[in-house]
Amino acid sequence: MATLIAGLVLFLGIHSLSIVNEPLRNRLQASLGEIPFKGLYSIIALIGLVLIVIGYGAARLEPTVLYTPPGWLRHLAMLLLVPVFPLLFATYLPGRIKATLKHPMLVAVKLWALAHLLANGMLHDVILFGAFLAWAVVDRISLKRRPQRAIPALPAGKANDLIAVIGGLAVYVVTVVWAHQWLIGVSPI
């Protein structure tokens, strides 16, 4: 469990730099240079992600049950997950979805985390998905008080929403049918 928590601290910590201290983040980027800053940021995030994967896998071997969700919550979770990939795609394909939601990736993270909290009641699940849900909520609130940095994206276009929805739904189907079992070891269906 310590490895999972250390990974979350690193991964969400580096992603919280702007939330906690935007001026410090900007000074670090200015003093290191944009590319070295992004490289260091990426290395810390990657180390955190690797620790999350290792820690989560180890914690699954000795689970602690906090609650047992009723079976119908799995169906609700599957429904909540349908828009997650289209929202992720919409982050980088500017269109009406992005214009309406402003931060579709944060909405996707919140839906992903909430759905997994509804369907899983183990301590390691609550720590992992609860941390991501809390982070996404705090980040969204903080975005109202700080300037938005440009996110690399394709040019805005009328077809972007259609591409995001069709591409996202295709990835959702592949994930449900095959990839979740292959990557996580648990079939969602």
N, C-alpha and C positions, 0 to 999 in steps of 0.2 A: 504494500500500500504506500510505503514511503516513496518508492520510485514513481508511482503514478502521481502523487502529490508534488514531488519535485518537478516532474515534467509539466504539470499544470502551472506551477509557479513560473517556470521558465517561459513556456509558450504563451500563456495568458499575460504574464508579467511584461514581456517585451511588446506584446500587442496592446498593453495598457499604458505605455509610456506617454502617449498623447493625452490619455484620459487624466493621468496623474499630474503630469508636468509638461505641457506643450512647449513652453520656452526652453526647458532642458533638452527636449528632443530636438528642437530646432538648432540649439547651440551645438549639440553633438554632431548633427548633420553638417553644420557649417564648419566645425573644426576638423572633422574627419574627411569631409568631402562626401558628395552624394553616393557615389558608387561604393567606397569603402564602408560608409554607414549602412547602406542597404545590404552589403555583404555580411557585415557583423550581425546585423539584425536577423538576416536569413539563417546564419549559422546558429545563433541562439535559438531561434524558432524551431529549426530542424532538430537540434539536440533535445529541446523540450518535447517535440512530437515523437521522437524515437523513445524517450523515457516514458511518455504517456502510453505508447503502444506496448512496450515491455512491461510497464507497471500494471496496466489493465489486464494484460494476458496473465501475469502472475497472480493478480488478485482474483481472477476468475477461477483459479485452481483451489482457492480456499474461500468460498463465498460466505458472506454474512448477510442473512435475510433481514431486511428492514420491514418490508411489506410484500404481500402477494397480491398483485393486481388481478382483478377479475378478467376473465377471458375476453369480454367485449371491449376492453380498453385496447387490446391489440388491434382491433379493427379501426378504432378511432385513431390510433397512432398511425396506422397505414394511410388513413385518409389525410391526416395532418402532414404526412411526408410527401404527398403528391406534388405540392407546389415548390418543394425545396430546390430541386435541380433547376426548374425553370427560373426561379428567383436568382439562383447563383449565376446562370447564364445571362440574365437580364442585367446583372451588375456590370458586365463587360460589353453588353449589346444595348446601348442606350436607346430607349423608346418610351412608350407610354407607361410601361410597367415601372421603369426606373424613375420617370418623372413623377409618377403618382406616389410611389413608396419612398422615394429619395434614397434609401439605403436598403436595397433588396437583399444584400448579403446578410445584414443583421437580422432581417425578418426570417431569412432561411435558417440561420443559426438558431434563432429562438424556436422556430417550429420543429427543427431537428431535435433540439435538446428536450423540449417539452414532450414531444412524441415518445422519445426514449425513456423519459421519466415516467410516463403513463404506463408503459409496457414492461418496465423492468424495476424490480424492487430490491436489488442487491446493493449493499453499501458502496461497492466500487462504481456501480451505475449512477447512484445518486451523487457521488463525489464528482465523477466525470461530467455527466450531463448537467448537473446542478451548477457546476463551476462555469460551464460554457453558457448556460442560460443567464446566470447572474452577470457574467462579463458582457454579454450582448445587450442586456437591459441597461447596464451602467454606461456602456459605450454609446448607445443611442441617446441617452439622456445628455451625456457630455457633448455630443455633436451639436446640440442646440446652443451650446455656449462657446464653441470654438470654431474657427474657420475650417471649411472642408478642403482637404488637399485633393488635387486632381488624381483620379484613378485611371491608369491606362485602360483605354477602351477603344473599340472600333468606332468609326464615325456613326453618328446618329442616322437612323434610317427607318423608313416605314416598315420594312420587312423584319427588323430586329426582334420585335415582340413575337412574331410568328416563329422565327428561328429559335428564340429562347424557349418558347413553349414546346415546340415539337422536339427540339434537341433535348431539353430537360426531361420531358416525359419519356423519351427513348432511353435516356440514362437511368431514369427511375425504374422502368421495366427491367432493364438489364441488371440493375442492382437487386431488385426484389427476386427475380428469377434465378440469378446466378452469382453475381459479384458479392453480395453480402455473405453468402455461405462460404465462398472462396476466400474472401478477405478476413472475415470475422469468425467464421466457423459456426455460425448460427443462421438457419434459414428463417426469414421473417414470415414465411407462409407455411 
